[in-house]
């Protein structure tokens, strides 16, 4: 139907006869000559209808926005003074000799010719229209390019692309599973995979050596801007490589990706930071290193002050007291500080103490704050020295349980960095390593795995069981601009160690056999040392395109409530289907089901 695509025409095609297909992006009637910007996936080209060709001109008069056309014509130079340097095809136009309306269109629910803000619910309901927009076409094209580039790199490095099952078994991955009832196995369920973790370990035991997969994963969890119930990840596993070797290879893959796709030179060597250092300095295990603000521990200085708000957490082994200097922050108004106090309350902080440094050389008299009176001058001098405060600065304080201080002050650090435009540099990657193996759940009175229960510890079984809280894992996360791009680890490859981890997690022998017997058996048959990593492909493309949400780089995403307005899913199913699956709805659900029918 077409000889060329709209966006590929240029002066090399002058004088050629071409056939084009596309949508009417914009139509303009200029004194008897009609101009139409014809659009396809590759871009726009201006096609011209002259009244000297009355049949084609009459059709051109009738077309409207988003009509689908096929035109034949001749490529010619645009007249002097009409060249559009903002268009790839801006030096030429096509004089139409024949036109065919392939399909008409109703008026779209929102305009495509301008990049105006459109309600997201409307965009998702008419996603097939939204995807026609130039900005969305560019993002989908970049997603294609990113995926192709990653595949090429892994192919070059002798990785096999192997598909793993979508219908699998429920496993504890930290989120709820999506369950699929089995018609052929009564009262039994498949689970959609949260990741291919166990299958890729089995592939290493199978001798596949190097595996990767661009795979869909499913997690029934609360959503945020960078989360979806179904998402895509680049999943990787390899044998006979330690963590340093895996990190080096993955670092090269990401560095080449950014250079080749968006012409960005990332660091020649990504910095490596321990989990504990990241939490101490930034209150987060995925710190945004573009933000120069840091947390400074001042518990030692606050141990003996009369101010219980600070002294209590300072003396508490599970407490923390920190200060964070904001250069030139003294210009903040009381209202701005009050707004920040409300903000940190979201993360459990009971307040937000502060000091304005009006005169660094003036001692206590140069400080402005309600809390200055609660500690002697020498304590405040130590705090000023420790934070490096200068005249005009503002110091914020956090004092509470360690996790509350880290979450609230870490979030405040990011908010201030963005709001005050403190970002230094555009891209700041780093590796975070030496994560704890477990954290303690006070409510459930049990240990939980920080990553997943198949991550190898960096200690012996005896050391692990003697003090689970002190054990570190052989895990590594790649962080970029405050977002976790990928997470991985060296895996457990011995049955004895895997059983020990299960015991610490409260998974008894019978439960372990029921859920993971296949893995425990496989580990007995010469399982090689192996490890891997998974990258969030949606999040990676979101960063590379500068999008605010991964929904903008997924063709058909779900809403914040895990629904699809486009096809109105999830939806009820009829009683016959439920009976076939052996499912009976609860009374309330049955009533709603009947009303919908």
C-alpha positions in Angstrom: 0.0 0.0 0.0 2.9 2.4 0.6 6.4 2.8 -0.8 7.7 5.0 2.0 7.0 5.9 5.5 6.1 9.5 6.3 9.0 10.5 8.5 11.7 9.1 6.3 11.3 11.4 3.3 13.9 14.1 2.7 15.6 16.0 -0.1 17.2 12.7 -1.4 13.7 11.8 -2.6 13.1 15.0 -4.7 11.2 14.2 -7.9 10.2 10.7 -6.8 6.7 9.4 -6.9 5.7 8.0 -3.5 2.8 6.3 -1.9 2.2 7.1 1.8 -0.3 5.9 4.5 -1.1 7.5 7.7 -3.4 9.6 9.9 -4.4 13.2 9.4 -2.5 15.0 12.1 -3.5 18.5 11.1 -5.4 20.0 8.2 -5.0 23.6 7.0 -6.9 25.4 4.2 -4.8 28.3 2.8 -6.5 30.3 0.1 -7.6 27.4 -2.0 -4.6 25.1 -1.3 -5.1 22.4 1.4 -2.1 21.3 3.5 -2.3 18.1 5.6 0.3 16.9 8.0 0.2 13.1 7.5 1.5 11.1 10.4 2.6 7.6 10.9 4.9 5.9 13.5 8.1 7.5 11.9 6.9 11.1 12.0 5.1 13.8 9.9 5.2 14.9 6.3 3.3 17.8 4.7 1.1 16.7 1.8 -0.4 19.3 -0.5 -3.7 19.3 -2.4 -4.0 21.6 -5.3 -7.4 22.8 -6.7 -6.1 21.9 -10.2 -6.9 18.3 -9.2 -10.6 18.7 -8.3 -11.2 15.1 -7.3 -8.4 14.8 -4.8 -9.1 18.4 -3.6 -12.8 17.6 -2.9 -11.8 14.6 -0.8 -9.2 16.7 1.1 -11.9 19.2 1.9 -14.0 16.4 3.6 -11.3 14.8 5.7 -10.9 15.6 9.4 -8.5 14.9 12.2 -7.4 11.2 12.6 -8.9 10.1 9.2 -6.7 7.4 7.8 -5.5 8.2 4.3 -3.4 6.7 1.5 -1.9 9.3 -0.8 0.2 9.1 -4.0 2.2 12.1 -5.2 5.6 13.6 -6.0 8.2 14.8 -3.6 9.2 18.4 -4.1 11.0 21.2 -2.3 9.0 23.5 -0.1 8.8 27.0 -1.4 11.3 29.5 -0.1 10.4 30.8 3.4 8.2 27.8 4.2 10.9 25.4 5.4 10.2 24.0 8.9 13.4 23.2 10.6 11.5 21.6 13.5 10.3 18.7 11.3 12.6 16.0 10.0 10.8 16.3 6.7 10.6 20.1 6.9 12.5 20.8 3.7 10.1 18.8 1.4 6.4 18.2 0.8 4.4 15.8 -1.3 2.1 17.2 -4.1 -0.8 14.8 -4.1 -2.1 13.3 -7.3 -4.4 10.6 -5.8 -5.9 10.2 -2.4 -8.0 7.4 -0.7 -9.8 7.5 2.6 -9.0 4.2 4.2 -11.1 5.0 7.2 -12.9 7.9 8.8 -12.7 8.9 12.5 -14.9 10.4 15.1 -13.5 13.5 16.9 -10.9 12.1 19.3 -11.5 12.4 23.0 -8.5 14.7 23.3 -6.4 16.6 20.8 -3.2 14.9 19.5 -1.7 17.9 17.7 -0.6 19.5 21.0 1.1 18.0 24.0 -1.4 19.4 26.5 -2.1 17.8 29.8 -4.8 15.2 29.6 -6.5 13.5 32.5 -4.8 10.1 33.0 -8.0 8.2 33.4 -9.1 9.5 30.0 -5.7 8.7 28.5 -5.9 5.1 29.8 -9.5 4.6 28.7 -8.6 5.7 25.2 -5.0 4.3 25.3 -5.0 3.4 21.6 -5.5 7.2 20.9 -3.0 8.2 23.5 -0.4 6.0 22.0 -0.7 7.9 18.7 0.8 11.0 20.4 4.3 11.9 19.4 5.6 11.8 22.9 4.2 8.3 23.5 5.5 7.0 20.2 9.0 8.2 21.2 8.8 6.4 24.5 7.6 3.1 22.9 10.4 3.4 20.4 13.0 3.9 23.1 11.6 0.9 25.0 12.1 -1.2 21.8 15.6 0.1 21.4 16.5 -0.5 25.1 15.2 -4.1 25.0 17.0 -4.8 21.7 20.3 -3.4 23.0 20.2 -5.4 26.3 19.4 -8.6 24.4 22.3 -7.9 22.0 24.8 -7.3 24.9 23.8 -10.6 26.6 23.8 -12.5 23.4 27.4 -11.2 22.8 28.3 -12.5 26.2 27.0 -16.0 25.5 23.8 -15.9 27.6 20.9 -18.1 26.5 17.4 -16.5 26.4 15.2 -19.2 27.9 11.5 -18.8 28.8 10.2 -20.0 32.1 6.5 -20.9 33.0 3.9 -18.3 33.9 1.7 -20.9 35.7 3.8 -21.8 38.7 3.6 -22.3 42.5 3.1 -19.7 45.2 6.4 -18.7 46.8 7.2 -16.2 49.5 8.7 -13.2 47.6 7.5 -10.4 49.8 4.2 -9.6 48.1 0.9 -11.4 47.6 0.6 -13.8 44.7 -2.0 -13.6 41.9 -3.6 -17.0 42.1 -5.1 -19.0 39.2 -7.6 -21.8 40.0 -7.0 -25.1 38.3 -9.9 -26.7 36.5 -8.2 -30.0 36.2 -6.8 -30.2 39.7 -9.7 -29.7 42.1 -9.1 -27.2 45.0 -5.6 -26.4 43.7 -4.2 -23.2 42.4 -1.4 -22.0 40.2 0.4 -18.7 41.0 1.6 -16.1 38.5 5.3 -15.7 39.1 6.6 -12.7 41.1 9.9 -13.5 39.5 11.4 -16.6 37.7 13.8 -16.9 40.7 13.6 -20.7 41.3 13.4 -21.6 37.7 16.5 -19.7 36.8 18.3 -21.4 39.7 17.2 -24.8 38.4 18.6 -23.8 35.0 22.0 -23.2 36.6 21.7 -26.7 38.1 20.8 -27.9 34.6 24.2 -26.7 33.3 22.8 -23.8 31.2 25.5 -21.6 32.7 24.3 -18.3 31.5 20.6 -17.4 31.2 18.5 -14.3 30.6 14.9 -13.5 29.9 12.8 -10.4 29.3 9.9 -11.6 31.4 6.5 -10.5 32.8 6.2 -10.7 36.6 3.1 -10.3 38.8 2.8 -8.9 42.3 -0.5 -8.1 44.1 0.7 -5.2 46.1 -0.2 -1.5 46.7 0.8 0.6 43.7 3.0 3.7 43.4 4.2 5.8 40.4 7.0 3.2 39.8 5.0 0.0 40.4 2.4 -2.0 38.5 0.7 -5.3 39.3 2.3 -6.7 36.2 5.7 -5.5 35.0 8.6 -6.5 32.9 12.1 -7.3 34.1 15.3 -8.3 32.5 16.1 -11.5 34.5 19.7 -12.8 34.5 21.5 -15.7 36.1 25.0 -17.1 35.7 27.2 -19.8 37.1 30.9 -19.7 38.3 31.0 -16.0 38.8 31.3 -14.2 42.1 29.5 -10.9 43.0 32.3 -8.7 41.9 32.4 -10.3 38.5 28.6 -10.1 38.0 28.6 -6.5 39.1 31.4 -5.6 36.7 29.6 -7.3 33.7 26.2 -5.7 34.5 27.9 -2.3 35.0 29.4 -2.5 31.5 26.0 -3.5 30.1 24.3 -0.4 31.7 27.1 1.9 30.8 27.0 0.9 27.1 23.2 1.1 27.1 23.2 4.7 28.2 26.0 5.7 25.8 24.4 4.0 22.8 20.8 4.9 23.4 20.8 8.4 24.9 24.5 9.4 24.5 25.1 9.6 28.3 28.6 8.8 29.6 28.1 7.1 33.0 31.0 6.8 35.5 33.9 4.7 34.2 33.5 2.8 37.5 30.4 2.9 39.6 31.0 3.7 43.3 30.2 0.9 45.8 28.7 1.6 49.2 27.7 -0.7 52.0 24.1 -0.8 53.1 25.1 0.5 56.5 26.9 3.5 55.1 24.0 4.4 52.9 21.6 4.3 55.8 23.9 6.3 58.0 24.6 9.0 55.5 21.3 9.2 53.5 18.7 7.3 55.5 18.0 5.1 52.5 19.4 2.0 50.8 18.8 3.6 47.4 20.3 7.1 47.9 20.2 9.8 45.2 23.8 10.9 45.1 22.9 14.0 43.0 21.7 15.5 46.3 24.6 16.8 48.4 22.6 16.8 51.7 23.7 14.2 54.3 22.5 13.0 57.7 25.0 13.4 60.6 24.7 11.4 63.7 24.7 13.5 66.9 23.6 11.0 69.5 26.8 11.3 71.4 26.3 15.0 71.7 22.7 14.6 72.9 23.2 11.9 75.5 23.2 14.1 78.6 21.1 17.1 77.5 17.8 17.9 79.4 15.9 17.8 76.1 14.2 14.4 76.4 13.1 14.5 72.7 16.7 14.2 71.8 18.2 12.5 74.9 15.7 9.6 74.9 16.5 8.3 71.4 20.2 9.0 71.9 20.3 6.6 74.8 18.0 4.0 73.1 20.0 1.2 71.3 17.2 1.2 68.7 17.0 5.0 68.5 18.8 7.6 66.4 19.4 11.3 66.5 20.6 13.1 63.3 21.2 16.6 62.0 21.0 17.6 58.3 22.5 20.9 57.2 20.6 22.7 54.3 22.9 25.4 52.8 21.2 28.8 52.6 18.1 27.2 54.1 17.8 30.0 56.6 15.7 31.8 53.9 12.9 29.4 54.5 9.7 30.9 56.0 7.9 29.5 59.0 5.1 28.3 56.7 7.5 26.4 54.6 9.0 24.7 57.6 5.5 23.9 58.9 4.7 22.3 55.5 7.9 20.2 55.8 6.8 19.1 59.3 3.5 17.8 58.0 5.5 16.1 55.2 7.7 14.1 57.5 4.7 13.1 59.6 3.7 10.9 56.7 6.7 8.7 57.6 5.9 8.6 61.4 8.0 11.6 62.6 6.3 13.3 65.5 7.8 16.7 64.6 10.7 18.4 62.8 13.1 20.4 65.0 15.3 23.0 63.3 17.9 25.7 63.9 18.5 28.8 61.7 22.2 29.8 61.7 21.9 33.6 61.4 25.5 34.2 62.5 27.9 31.4 62.7 30.5 33.4 64.6 27.9 34.6 67.1 27.7 31.4 69.1 24.3 30.6 70.6 23.2 34.2 70.1 23.6 33.7 66.4 21.1 30.8 66.4 17.3 31.0 66.0 15.2 28.2 67.2 12.8 27.2 70.0 15.1 24.3 70.9 18.4 26.2 71.5 17.5 26.8 75.1 17.4 23.0 75.8 21.1 22.3 75.4 24.3 24.2 76.5 26.3 26.3 74.1 29.1 23.8 73.8 26.7 21.1 72.6 25.4 23.4 69.8 29.0 24.3 68.9 29.8 20.6 68.4 26.7 20.2 66.3 27.6 23.2 64.1 31.1 21.9 63.7 30.0 18.4 62.9 27.5 19.5 60.3 29.8 22.2 58.8 27.1 24.8 59.2 27.7 28.3 57.9 25.9 31.6 58.3 22.6 31.5 56.5 22.2 27.7 56.8 19.3 25.8 58.3 19.8 22.6 60.3 16.9 20.0 60.5 16.9 17.4 63.2 15.4 13.9 63.5 15.1 12.0 66.7 13.1 8.8 67.2 13.4 5.0 66.5 16.1 4.4 63.9 13.7 3.3 61.2 11.4 6.3 61.6 14.4 8.7 61.5 15.8 7.0 58.4 12.5 7.1 56.6 11.4 10.6 57.5 14.8 12.3 57.2 15.7 10.3 54.1 12.5 11.4 52.4 13.0 15.0 53.6 16.5 15.0 52.1 15.1 14.0 48.7 12.3 16.5 48.8 14.6 19.4 49.8 17.1 18.4 47.1 14.4 18.6 44.4 12.5 21.6 45.7 15.6 23.7 46.3 17.2 22.6 43.0 20.3 21.2 44.8 20.9 18.4 42.3 24.5 18.0 41.3 24.9 16.3 37.9 22.3 14.4 35.9 23.2 10.7 36.5 24.6 9.2 39.6 24.8 5.4 39.7 26.1 3.3 42.6 26.1 -0.3 43.9 24.8 -0.9 47.4 26.2 -4.1 49.0 26.4 -5.9 52.3 22.7 -5.9 53.1 21.6 -7.6 56.3 20.3 -11.1 55.6 17.2 -10.6 57.8 15.2 -8.0 59.7 13.1 -8.7 62.8 9.3 -8.3 62.6 8.2 -7.2 66.1 4.6 -7.8 65.4 5.0 -11.3 64.1 8.0 -12.0 66.3 10.0 -13.6 63.5 12.8 -13.0 61.1 12.1 -11.9 57.5 14.4 -12.2 54.5 15.6 -8.8 53.3 15.9 -9.9 49.7 14.5 -13.5 49.4 15.2 -16.7 51.2 17.5 -18.0 48.4 20.2 -15.3 48.9 23.5 -16.6 50.2 24.9 -15.2 53.5 28.5 -14.1 53.7 29.1 -16.3 56.9 29.1 -19.9 57.9 26.0 -21.8 59.0 27.2 -21.8 62.6 27.6 -18.0 62.6 24.3 -17.5 60.8 22.3 -19.5 63.3 24.2 -18.1 66.3 23.3 -14.5 65.4 20.9 -14.0 62.5 20.6 -10.3 63.1 24.3 -9.7 62.5 24.5 -11.8 59.3 25.2 -10.0 56.0 24.1 -11.3 52.6 26.0 -11.5 49.4 23.4 -9.2 47.7 24.0 -6.2 45.5 21.6 -3.5 44.3 22.2 -1.1 41.4 20.8 2.3 42.2 20.5 5.3 39.9 19.2 8.7 40.9 17.5 7.3 44.0 15.8 4.4 42.3 16.7 0.8 42.5 17.4 -0.3 38.9 18.3 -3.8 39.7 18.7 -6.2 42.6 20.6 -9.4 42.8 22.7 -11.8 44.9 24.8 -14.9 45.0 22.4 -17.8 45.7 22.6 -20.6 48.2 23.9 -23.7 46.4 24.0 -26.2 49.3 21.0 -27.9 50.9 22.4 -27.6 54.4 22.6 -23.8 54.1 19.2 -23.5 52.5 17.7 -25.5 55.3 19.4 -23.3 57.9 17.9 -20.2 56.3 14.5 -21.8 56.2 14.8 -22.6 60.0 15.7 -19.0 60.8 12.7 -17.8 58.8 10.4 -20.1 60.8 9.8 -22.4 57.8 9.7 -25.9 59.3 11.0 -29.1 57.7 7.5 -30.2 56.6 6.6 -26.8 55.1 10.0 -26.5 53.4 9.4 -29.9 51.8 5.9 -29.0 50.7 6.9 -25.6 49.2 10.5 -26.1 48.1 11.1 -29.9 48.1 12.0 -29.7 44.4 14.7 -27.1 45.0 16.1 -28.9 48.1 16.3 -32.1 46.0 17.9 -30.3 43.1 20.6 -28.7 45.3 21.9 -32.2 46.1 22.8 -33.0 42.6 26.0 -30.9 42.0 24.5 -27.4 42.1 27.2 -25.0 40.9 28.0 -21.6 42.6 25.7 -19.1 40.9 24.2 -15.7 41.2 22.2 -13.2 39.2 20.3 -10.0 39.1 17.0 -8.6 37.7 16.5 -5.2 36.3 13.2 -3.4 36.2 12.8 -2.7 32.5 9.9 -0.4 32.9 11.7 1.7 35.6 14.9 1.8 33.4 13.0 3.1 30.4 11.1 5.6 32.7 14.4 7.0 33.8 15.9 7.1 30.3 12.9 8.9 28.8 12.5 11.3 31.8 9.0 10.1 32.5 7.3 10.7 35.8 5.7 7.2 36.0 6.3 3.8 34.5 2.7 3.9 33.2 4.0 6.3 30.6 6.4 3.7 29.2 4.0 0.7 29.3 1.7 0.3 26.3 -1.3 -0.8 28.4 -0.8 -0.1 32.1 -3.1 -0.5 35.0 -4.3 2.4 37.2 -3.4 3.1 40.8 -6.2 0.7 41.8 -4.8 -2.1 39.6 -7.6 -1.8 37.0 -7.7 -1.4 33.3 -10.2 1.3 32.1 -9.6 0.4 28.5 -11.1 -3.1 28.7 -12.8 -2.6 32.1 -10.8 -5.3 33.9 -11.0 -6.9 36.3 -14.6 -8.0 35.6 -17.1 -10.6 36.9 -17.4 -14.0 35.3 -20.5 -16.0 34.8 -21.7 -18.7 37.2 -20.9 -21.5 34.7 -17.2 -20.6 34.7 -17.2 -20.5 38.5 -18.9 -23.9 38.9 -16.4 -25.4 36.5 -13.6 -24.2 38.6 -15.3 -25.2 41.9 -15.4 -21.7 43.2 -18.3 -20.3 45.3 -18.4 -16.5 45.9 -19.1 -15.0 49.3 -22.7 -13.8 50.0 -21.9 -10.1 49.4 -20.0 -10.9 46.2 -22.8 -13.2 45.0 -25.3 -10.3 45.4 -23.1 -7.9 43.5 -22.5 -10.6 40.9 -26.2 -11.0 40.4 -26.8 -7.3 40.2 -24.1 -7.0 37.5 -25.7 -9.8 35.5 
